[in-house]
Amino acid sequence: MDIHKPKPWHGLREFLKEYAIVVVGVLTALAAEQLVENLHWGERVYETRHQLDDEMAHNADAALAWLSLAPCFDRQLVDLRQQLWAARGSGAFAGAAPFTPPLFVFTSDAWLNARALQVSDHLSAADAQAFTHVYFFPSELAGDVTRLHEEAGELTALSRPMQLTAPEADEFLTRVGRAKELESRMDLGMMLLIRMSHQIGATISPSEAGRYTSQYRGFYGACIADPAQVLRVVLAADIGDLYGKAGAYSRLQLSPPELPE
């Protein structure tokens, strides 16, 4: 083995030359590593963005289907409340069609994965903020759907005739009121989800929502609204109208019968 003794630098110029070679080599290696990492994250962001758009499009389609069916839910609650008011005075409840909102699924899996895998950190600040805001609604609505089904379960006894005292009728009226308040809040959440999904570029399909509603047309009947009309109205409405105290559908001229005071 030949061992070469290090040669001393012959002057500052030779030292600077070798120093520059080392620095350029290190910087080149770091730049190449950064380029590879940027390409890797760019590909991950591209794939994740498509997953987010697809998931939000599914959520928005489900929200549009819900809003198309919402006049039917309102009508069921109107009928229940009117019959309960009558039974409160007469004591006889004739039985009414049950309050039967269907189960719609809202998911946030793609966003949760993007955050867990830190892909969301590589989105632009505007995109990250937009997705953070819009994904509030699927998480909230998933819980609201479950709670509304629990409220509906409390009203299933009203599908058969019975005798009711005034306090019993009042208890059922309270349950109907809770269901109506929750359903109205969900209507607002569905509208805001559609608006914000549209703003981030998710494709919302009235035809897809129509496939949802066609499954229920035989059960609910003519009260189902046209998804294409609902989408046009929701996207064109002033944002303040969506928060109207009188209820989203009455403010947007898709009004079901009003509940009696």
Helices and strands as residue ranges (DSSP letters): H 12-90, E 92-93, H 109-116, G 120-122, H 125-134, H 136-154, G 156-159, E 162-163, H 166-199, H 206-214, H 217-220, G 221-223, H 227-236, H 239-242, H 248-251
